[in-house]
Amino acid sequence: MLKKTADLAGSELVLTRTFSAPRSLVWEAWTDPEHLSQWMGPREHPACSYECDLRVGGAWRARLRAADGGPDLTVGGVYREIVPAERLVFTFVWDEPHAAHGHNTLVTISLADKGDGTEMTLRQQFLPSIEERDGHAHGWSSSFDRLAEHLDNSQSRA
């Protein structure tokens, strides 16, 4: 289940999703590059590489490959806060020349137990426009569909 809210100015996006997976696995999916490369990016631009230095002040970077053969997109940022299995805060900035090129946003991922699963809330702040907010809502929602599939596959292999 996905819930979406946003303020009227367009500067903030909040998405909440419940996964049928333990919090430890959802955390691992957010912090292990091997997991991240399997689900990060929307279906039309899945990650083809993901690198991270998981520490406060460490950098992360993802390259997203266009499924239709178009150009790759590159995004990255810096980790600001890490509370294992609870909270991950990082900056998010596109390296690509489009409307939000070079504009830093702040992403907070919060995890909580919800029954046998995990409730995850993504809060992305400082988006420059309603159009960017809506674009990010689509991208994250599609990524979270892929994350749900990845978590289900990971649990079936365990």
Disulfide bonds with the S-S distance in Angstrom:
none
